[in-house]
Amino acid sequence: MPSRIALFALIVVATSMFVSSCDNFVEYTVVNDTDQDLLTWASTRDCGAGVGKKEDYTETEVVPRRSTYHYGHSNFEPLQCAHVATIDRRLVLSDDRTNHGATFTITEPVSPQGDPIPERNQLPGRKPWHGFRNGPPIYWALTALLAAGVLWALFLSARALFRLRWRQREV
């Protein structure tokens, strides 16, 4: 009976993880009609917000010159903004139509805006508990499940040690 309950709990947790990640899928297309390569990535921040933390951005992808690139990425947090930049990481476009399969066409002349955006690995990271505290409810459920498992293991270990010691006293 306990194994059935554990299997049911595992199925519920796995299903909720799958369902929560499907809502945070970003999909868009970049048409590069220029003579230079471009970069694209998505972020969890609003397009007007400044540079954030490392975890706010997905991996950068290169869009070769005179080509079309379809970008698709799933994330635990909702992705809100698509970015297109030059190779030296100066923004050409920031748009919030990321989850509707939008198409962004970049044509000549390319007019980059502002200072270069730092690479993802150059940005500071969040504190370890930030994602847990502000994350989806699945984090809380997984933590509660882990804590219950640890407590159960401690209980079983203590009971086994107590029984072993009790048997040694009787002999």
C-alpha positions in Angstrom: 0.0 0.0 0.0 2.7 2.6 0.8 4.4 1.9 -2.5 1.2 2.8 -4.3 1.0 6.1 -2.4 4.6 6.8 -3.2 4.0 6.0 -6.9 0.9 8.3 -6.9 2.9 11.1 -5.3 5.7 10.7 -7.8 3.2 10.9 -10.7 1.6 14.0 -9.3 5.0 15.7 -8.9 6.2 14.7 -12.4 2.9 15.9 -14.0 2.9 19.2 -12.2 6.5 19.8 -13.3 5.6 19.1 -16.9 2.5 21.3 -16.8 4.3 24.2 -15.2 7.1 24.1 -17.8 4.7 24.0 -20.8 3.2 27.4 -19.8 6.7 29.1 -20.0 7.6 28.2 -23.5 8.9 30.9 -25.8 8.8 30.7 -29.5 9.7 33.3 -32.2 11.5 33.6 -35.5 14.3 36.0 -36.4 14.8 36.8 -40.1 18.2 38.2 -40.6 18.2 40.2 -43.9 21.6 41.9 -43.1 25.2 41.2 -44.1 26.2 40.5 -40.5 25.6 37.8 -38.0 23.2 38.6 -35.1 22.6 37.1 -31.7 19.3 36.3 -30.1 18.1 35.2 -26.6 15.1 35.5 -24.4 14.7 36.8 -20.8 12.3 36.6 -17.9 12.6 40.4 -17.4 10.4 43.1 -19.0 11.9 44.5 -22.2 12.3 47.9 -20.6 14.1 46.6 -17.5 17.8 47.0 -17.2 20.3 44.2 -17.2 19.5 41.6 -14.6 21.0 38.4 -13.1 22.5 35.5 -15.0 19.4 33.3 -14.4 17.1 35.9 -16.1 18.5 35.1 -19.6 18.5 32.0 -21.8 21.5 30.9 -23.8 22.5 33.1 -26.7 22.0 31.8 -30.2 23.7 33.0 -33.4 21.5 34.0 -36.3 23.8 33.8 -39.4 23.6 36.6 -42.1 20.9 36.3 -44.7 19.1 33.4 -42.9 16.0 32.6 -40.8 16.3 31.2 -37.3 13.5 29.7 -35.3 14.0 30.1 -31.6 12.2 27.9 -29.1 13.0 27.5 -25.4 11.2 26.3 -22.3 11.9 27.7 -18.9 10.5 27.3 -15.3 9.9 31.1 -15.1 7.8 32.9 -17.8 10.0 34.3 -20.6 8.8 37.8 -21.3 11.2 39.4 -23.8 13.0 38.5 -27.0 16.3 40.2 -27.7 18.2 40.5 -31.0 21.7 42.1 -30.9 24.8 42.6 -33.0 27.8 40.3 -32.5 29.3 43.0 -30.1 26.0 42.6 -28.1 24.5 45.9 -28.8 20.7 45.6 -28.9 18.9 45.9 -32.2 15.5 44.7 -31.0 13.7 43.9 -27.7 10.1 42.7 -28.1 7.6 41.1 -25.7 5.7 39.0 -28.3 7.7 35.9 -27.4 5.1 33.2 -26.8 2.9 33.8 -29.9 5.4 32.7 -32.6 6.1 36.2 -33.7 8.5 36.9 -36.6 11.1 39.6 -36.3 12.7 40.8 -39.5 16.0 42.7 -39.2 17.0 44.7 -42.3 19.8 47.0 -43.3 20.8 49.5 -42.0 21.2 47.9 -38.6 21.0 50.6 -35.9 22.2 49.2 -32.6 21.0 51.0 -29.4 22.9 51.7 -26.2 25.9 50.1 -24.6 26.8 46.4 -25.2 24.9 43.9 -23.0 27.2 41.8 -20.9 27.4 38.1 -21.7 25.4 35.8 -19.6 28.4 34.3 -17.8 29.6 37.8 -16.9 26.4 38.7 -15.0 26.1 38.1 -11.2 24.0 35.1 -10.1 21.0 35.1 -7.8 21.3 33.9 -4.2 20.5 30.2 -4.0 17.2 30.6 -2.1 15.9 33.3 -4.5 14.5 30.8 -7.1 13.0 28.7 -4.3 11.3 31.7 -2.6 9.9 33.2 -5.8 9.6 30.0 -7.8 6.6 28.0 -8.7 4.6 26.0 -6.1 6.3 22.8 -7.4 9.5 23.9 -5.5 7.5 24.0 -2.3 6.0 20.6 -3.0 9.3 19.0 -3.9 10.9 20.4 -0.7 8.1 19.1 1.5 8.4 15.7 -0.2 12.2 15.7 0.3 11.8 16.7 4.0 9.2 14.0 4.6 11.5 11.5 3.0 14.5 12.6 5.2 12.4 12.5 8.4 11.0 9.0 7.5 14.6 7.7 6.8 15.7 9.1 10.2 12.8 7.5 11.9 13.5 4.1 10.3 17.3 4.4 11.1 16.6 5.3 14.7 14.1 2.4 15.1 16.6 -0.1 13.6 19.4 1.1 15.8 17.2 1.0 18.9 16.1 -2.6 18.1 19.7 -3.7 17.4 20.8 -2.2 20.7 17.9 -3.8 22.6 18.7 -7.2 21.2 22.3 -6.9 22.2 21.3 -6.1 25.8 19.1 -9.2 26.0 21.9 -11.5 25.0 
